[in-house]
Amino acid sequence: MLECAIKLKAVADCFGIEVVFISSENEKSKKKEELAFVLYRAIGIFQEVLGVGMDQIMGDSREQKHTFPRFILSNYLFNLGLKKTDIAQIMNKKHTTIKYQLKKYADEYKYNPEFKRIAQKVEAILYDSDTSTISES
């Protein structure tokens, strides 16, 4: 469902159509809608800043230009309060992969000036808006 929401929003944006997610379900559906928006926005930022799209971020490539955005996205979602298992489901990975990505984020940020520069550039945009929160449920 989340993937469909992201794709729907992307297609609607191409045609200048505003998409509003409406649901009669409980708070859990509201959280999913908010998460879909946050993910859509984050993927757009990665594409604009780094030239890397959703397929590359969610894919299996081990190229640095694809792994760095994965590390940053995993860290961003974790900082929003998502559990590692939830992030793993979103990114179609195992939770141990997300655990590894979070560790790599910390290591790369500390020891790799190029990664730190990229992370700071992307995160400055990601965290710049109040829309970067997922409500508690």
Protein Blocks (a to p, Z undefined) as FASTA:
>chain_A
ZZmmmmmmmmmmmnopacddddfbdfklmmmmmmmmmmmmmmmmmmmmnopafklmmmmb
fbfklmmmmmmmmmmmmmnopafklmmmmnopafklmmmmmmmmmmmmmmmmklmmmmmm
mmmmmmmpfklcccdZZ
